[in-house]
Amino acid sequence: MSAQSKKILWAGVLGALFGLGLAMSKMLDPQVALDFFDLSGHFNPMLGLVFVGALAVSLVGYRIATNRPKPLIENRFHIPTNTTIDKRLVIGAALFGIGWGLAGYCPAPLVGTVFFNWKEALIFGVPMVAGFWIGKRLVKRFWGT
Amino acid sequence: MSQGGIVYALAGGALIGLSTVGLMLALGRVAGLSGIMKAALWGSDRAWRIAFLAGLVVAATIYFYTHPGHIQVRTNFPAGWLALAGLLVGIGVTLGNGCTSGHGICGLSRFSVRSLVATLTFFSVALLTRYVAHHVLGIVP
């Protein structure tokens, strides 16, 4: 099997694992996320527990994975090198937080709902993709990259 | 929340963590969903990203239809606020270079201070937004 086919196969299986995790933990219901943010209403800890479960595995797993000289299929690790903490990061995270706290979708669960709640996926997803594009323009305009 | 709910949340989270570790181990890539989506749309090296997204959609859809009633389908959310939220998420993850998975899971697992700042920011803003939108203004269910 070619390296490219192996990459696609691995990515497909790992994507399926991610989707299964989101579905099992009810993260595909945006109202569950909203209930985690609702400290003064009907608080539901599910989202926080999903985070705990994910981090418990990834904190250990990342140590093992990145201790290797290189990944199993690729020639090198593509780990983000940006360490800048600036206005752009904080404004971006805050805008994302407003959108997430308003409707309950972050990008991963939105992808998972595409077929069974296609109406919401469309109404949220099309402006989100437009937002990717607008964001790129803003970055070019104000940060020149 | 029931005890069963706790098990589903922790097990589901562990699967997400396993997927994240697998992507680093096999492809040397961070599992940041907004980054994967953007690069699948506009970037280079698109094939594996499209495969990852396809796998996610297929598994989520199969789970939904094989476990009736497990995931509620929301139908009562005002379309205007939903669209505005989508726009803000799209702009926000682009300026901030990441979302819940990229900063919250991958970034924290790398001990990235930048990701910690992003994660604390979007979580606290989301809490505040929920309070204002639901309890103060009452514009969303």
Contacts between the chains, C-beta under 8 A, distances in Angstrom:
chain1	res1	chain2	res2	distance
A	4	B	47	6.8
A	7	B	26	7.8
A	7	B	27	6.1
A	7	B	47	7.3
A	7	B	48	4.6
A	7	B	51	8.0
A	8	B	47	5.5
A	8	B	48	5.6
A	8	B	51	4.5
A	9	B	51	7.6
A	10	B	22	7.3
A	10	B	23	7.9
A	10	B	26	4.5
A	10	B	27	6.4
A	10	B	48	7.6
A	11	B	23	7.4
A	11	B	27	6.7
A	11	B	48	4.0
A	11	B	49	7.1
A	11	B	51	4.2
A	11	B	52	4.2
A	11	B	55	7.0
A	12	B	51	4.1
A	12	B	52	6.8
A	12	B	54	6.3
A	12	B	55	4.1
A	13	B	22	7.9
A	13	B	55	6.4
A	14	B	19	4.7
A	14	B	22	4.6
A	14	B	23	5.2
A	14	B	26	7.3
A	14	B	31	7.6
A	14	B	52	6.4
A	14	B	55	6.9
A	15	B	19	7.3
A	15	B	51	6.5
A	15	B	52	3.7
A	15	B	53	6.2
A	15	B	54	6.6
A	15	B	55	2.8
A	15	B	56	4.3
A	15	B	59	7.4
A	16	B	55	3.8
A	16	B	56	6.8
A	16	B	58	6.3
A	16	B	59	3.9
A	17	B	15	5.4
A	17	B	16	7.8
A	17	B	18	5.9
A	17	B	19	4.1
A	17	B	22	6.9
A	17	B	55	7.8
A	17	B	59	7.3
A	18	B	15	7.3
A	18	B	16	5.7
A	18	B	19	4.0
A	18	B	20	7.7
A	18	B	31	6.9
A	18	B	52	7.6
A	18	B	55	7.5
A	18	B	56	5.2
A	18	B	59	7.7
A	19	B	55	6.4
A	19	B	56	3.7
A	19	B	57	6.6
A	19	B	58	7.0
A	19	B	59	3.5
A	19	B	60	4.0
A	19	B	63	7.4
A	20	B	12	7.7
A	20	B	15	5.6
A	20	B	59	4.6
A	20	B	60	7.5
A	20	B	63	6.0
A	21	B	11	7.9
A	21	B	12	4.4
A	21	B	13	6.6
A	21	B	14	7.3
A	21	B	15	3.2
A	21	B	16	3.9
A	21	B	17	8.0
A	21	B	18	7.8
A	21	B	19	6.6
A	22	B	12	6.8
A	22	B	16	6.7
A	22	B	56	7.5
A	22	B	60	6.1
A	23	B	12	7.5
A	23	B	59	6.9
A	23	B	60	4.8
A	23	B	63	3.6
A	23	B	64	6.3
A	23	B	67	7.7
A	23	B	70	7.6
A	23	B	71	6.5
A	24	B	8	5.5
A	24	B	11	6.2
A	24	B	12	3.9
A	24	B	15	6.8
A	24	B	63	6.7
A	25	B	8	5.6
A	25	B	9	4.9
A	25	B	11	7.4
A	25	B	12	2.6
A	25	B	13	6.0
A	25	B	16	7.7
A	26	B	5	8.0
A	26	B	8	6.8
A	26	B	9	7.6
A	26	B	12	7.7
A	26	B	70	7.0
A	26	B	71	5.8
A	27	B	12	7.0
A	28	B	60	6.0
A	28	B	64	7.1
A	28	B	71	5.0
A	29	B	71	5.1
A	29	B	72	4.8
A	29	B	73	7.7
A	29	B	74	6.8
A	30	B	74	6.1
A	30	B	77	7.8
A	31	B	72	6.6
A	31	B	74	5.6
A	31	B	141	7.7
A	34	B	130	5.9
A	34	B	134	7.4
A	34	B	140	8.0
A	37	B	126	5.1
A	37	B	127	4.9
A	37	B	129	7.4
A	37	B	130	3.6
A	37	B	131	7.8
A	38	B	130	5.4
A	38	B	131	7.6
A	38	B	134	6.5
A	39	B	127	6.5
A	39	B	131	7.5
A	40	B	131	6.5
A	40	B	135	6.3
A	41	B	134	6.7
A	41	B	135	6.7
A	44	B	1	5.9
A	45	B	1	6.1
A	45	B	9	7.7
A	46	B	1	6.5
A	46	B	5	6.4
A	46	B	9	4.7
A	47	B	9	8.0
A	49	B	6	6.2
A	49	B	9	3.7
A	49	B	10	5.6
A	49	B	13	6.5
A	50	B	9	5.1
A	50	B	10	7.7
A	50	B	12	5.8
A	50	B	13	3.9
A	50	B	16	6.9
A	51	B	13	6.5
A	51	B	104	6.8
A	51	B	105	7.6
A	52	B	10	6.8
A	52	B	13	6.4
A	53	B	9	6.6
A	53	B	10	4.1
A	53	B	11	6.8
A	53	B	12	6.7
A	53	B	13	2.4
A	53	B	14	4.5
A	53	B	16	7.4
A	53	B	17	6.5
A	54	B	13	4.2
A	54	B	14	6.9
A	54	B	16	4.4
A	54	B	17	4.0
A	54	B	20	6.9
A	54	B	105	5.2
A	55	B	13	7.9
A	55	B	17	6.7
A	55	B	105	6.5
A	55	B	108	6.4
A	55	B	109	6.7
A	56	B	13	7.7
A	56	B	14	6.8
A	56	B	17	6.7
A	57	B	13	7.8
A	57	B	14	5.0
A	57	B	17	2.9
A	57	B	18	5.5
A	57	B	20	7.6
A	57	B	21	6.3
A	58	B	17	4.2
A	58	B	20	4.7
A	58	B	21	5.6
A	58	B	105	5.7
A	58	B	106	7.2
A	58	B	109	4.2
A	59	B	108	7.8
A	59	B	109	5.2
A	61	B	17	6.7
A	61	B	18	7.3
A	61	B	20	7.3
A	61	B	21	3.0
A	61	B	24	7.5
A	61	B	25	7.5
A	61	B	109	7.8
A	62	B	20	7.9
A	62	B	21	6.3
A	62	B	24	6.1
A	62	B	106	8.0
A	62	B	109	4.4
A	62	B	110	6.5
A	64	B	21	7.7
A	64	B	25	7.7
A	65	B	21	5.7
A	65	B	24	4.4
A	65	B	25	4.0
A	66	B	24	6.5
A	68	B	25	7.6
A	70	B	28	7.0
A	71	B	24	7.2
A	71	B	25	6.3
A	71	B	26	5.9
A	71	B	27	5.8
A	71	B	28	3.6
A	72	B	25	6.1
A	72	B	26	4.7
A	73	B	26	5.3
A	73	B	27	6.0
A	74	B	26	7.8
A	74	B	27	5.3
A	74	B	28	4.5
A	74	B	29	7.7
A	76	B	28	6.1
A	77	B	24	7.3
A	77	B	28	3.9
A	78	B	27	8.0
A	78	B	28	5.3
A	78	B	29	5.4
A	78	B	30	7.5
A	79	B	28	7.6
A	79	B	30	6.9
A	79	B	110	6.8
A	80	B	30	6.4
A	80	B	97	7.7
A	80	B	107	7.8
A	80	B	110	7.9
A	80	B	112	7.5
A	82	B	97	6.8
A	82	B	114	6.7
A	83	B	112	7.2
A	83	B	113	7.0
A	83	B	114	5.4
A	84	B	114	6.7
A	85	B	113	6.9
A	85	B	114	5.5
A	85	B	117	5.3
A	88	B	95	5.4
A	88	B	96	7.4
A	89	B	95	7.6
A	89	B	96	5.4
A	89	B	97	7.3
A	89	B	114	6.5
A	89	B	117	6.5
A	89	B	118	5.9
A	89	B	121	8.0
A	90	B	96	7.8
A	90	B	117	6.9
A	90	B	118	7.8
A	90	B	121	5.6
A	91	B	95	5.8
A	91	B	96	7.6
A	92	B	91	7.6
A	92	B	92	5.0
A	92	B	93	6.9
A	92	B	94	6.9
A	92	B	95	2.9
A	92	B	96	2.7
A	92	B	97	7.1
A	92	B	118	7.6
A	93	B	92	6.7
A	93	B	96	4.4
A	93	B	103	7.4
A	93	B	117	7.4
A	93	B	118	4.2
A	93	B	119	7.7
A	93	B	121	3.8
A	93	B	122	4.5
A	93	B	125	7.4
A	94	B	92	7.2
A	94	B	121	5.6
A	94	B	122	7.1
A	94	B	125	4.9
A	95	B	88	4.9
A	95	B	89	7.8
A	95	B	91	5.5
A	95	B	92	3.3
A	95	B	95	6.7
A	95	B	96	7.7
A	96	B	88	7.0
A	96	B	89	5.5
A	96	B	92	3.0
A	96	B	93	5.3
A	96	B	96	5.9
A	96	B	99	6.3
A	96	B	122	5.0
A	96	B	125	7.9
A	97	B	92	7.3
A	97	B	121	6.3
A	97	B	122	3.7
A	97	B	123	6.9
A	97	B	124	7.1
A	97	B	125	2.9
A	97	B	126	4.5
A	97	B	128	7.9
A	97	B	129	6.5
A	98	B	85	7.7
A	98	B	88	5.2
A	98	B	92	7.4
A	98	B	125	5.9
A	98	B	126	7.6
A	98	B	129	5.0
A	99	B	84	7.7
A	99	B	85	4.2
A	99	B	86	6.8
A	99	B	87	7.4
A	99	B	88	3.5
A	99	B	89	3.6
A	99	B	90	8.0
A	99	B	92	6.1
A	100	B	85	7.6
A	100	B	89	6.4
A	100	B	100	7.6
A	100	B	122	6.4
A	100	B	126	4.7
A	100	B	129	7.7
A	101	B	125	6.4
A	101	B	126	3.4
A	101	B	127	6.7
A	101	B	128	7.0
A	101	B	129	3.0
A	101	B	130	4.6
A	101	B	133	7.0
A	102	B	81	6.0
A	102	B	84	7.1
A	102	B	85	4.2
A	102	B	88	7.4
A	102	B	129	5.5
A	102	B	130	7.8
A	102	B	133	5.5
A	102	B	140	6.6
A	103	B	77	6.7
A	103	B	81	6.6
A	103	B	82	5.2
A	103	B	85	3.5
A	103	B	86	7.2
A	103	B	140	7.4
A	105	B	85	7.0
A	105	B	86	7.4
A	105	B	89	6.9
A	106	B	33	7.7
A	106	B	89	6.8
A	106	B	99	5.0
A	106	B	100	4.4
A	106	B	101	7.8
A	107	B	33	4.4
A	107	B	34	4.5
A	107	B	37	6.0
A	107	B	89	6.9
A	107	B	93	6.5
A	107	B	99	4.9
A	107	B	100	7.7
A	107	B	101	7.6
A	108	B	33	4.0
A	108	B	56	7.3
A	108	B	99	7.3
A	108	B	100	6.8
A	108	B	101	5.4
A	111	B	33	6.7
A	111	B	37	7.2
A	111	B	53	5.9
A	111	B	56	5.6
A	111	B	57	6.1
A	111	B	60	7.8
A	112	B	56	6.0
A	112	B	57	6.5
A	112	B	60	3.5
A	112	B	61	7.8
A	113	B	60	7.3
A	114	B	57	5.6
A	114	B	61	7.8
A	115	B	57	6.8
A	115	B	61	4.6
A	115	B	64	7.8
A	116	B	61	6.2
A	116	B	64	4.7
A	116	B	65	7.3
A	116	B	71	7.7
A	116	B	73	6.4
A	117	B	73	5.1
A	117	B	74	6.8
A	119	B	75	7.5
A	120	B	74	6.4
A	120	B	77	6.7
A	120	B	82	6.3
A	123	B	79	5.2
A	123	B	82	4.8
A	123	B	83	5.4
A	123	B	86	7.1
A	124	B	82	5.2
A	124	B	83	6.8
A	124	B	85	6.4
A	124	B	86	3.8
A	124	B	89	7.8
A	125	B	86	6.3
A	126	B	83	7.8
A	126	B	86	7.1
A	127	B	83	4.8
A	127	B	84	7.3
A	127	B	86	3.8
A	127	B	87	4.0
A	127	B	90	6.5
A	128	B	86	4.0
A	128	B	87	6.9
A	128	B	89	5.3
A	128	B	90	3.9
A	129	B	41	7.1
A	129	B	90	6.3
A	130	B	87	6.4
A	130	B	90	6.3
A	131	B	86	6.8
A	131	B	87	4.6
A	131	B	88	6.9
A	131	B	89	6.5
A	131	B	90	1.9
A	131	B	91	4.2
A	131	B	92	7.5
A	131	B	93	7.9
A	131	B	94	6.9
A	132	B	34	7.8
A	132	B	37	7.5
A	132	B	38	5.3
A	132	B	41	7.2
A	132	B	90	4.8
A	132	B	91	7.9
A	132	B	93	7.6
A	132	B	94	5.4
A	133	B	90	7.9
A	134	B	87	7.6
A	134	B	90	7.1
A	134	B	91	5.4
A	134	B	94	7.8
A	135	B	90	6.4
A	135	B	91	4.4
A	135	B	92	7.5
A	135	B	93	7.4
A	135	B	94	2.6
A	135	B	95	5.5
A	136	B	94	6.0
A	138	B	91	7.0
A	138	B	94	7.6
A	138	B	95	6.5
A	139	B	94	6.7
A	139	B	95	6.5
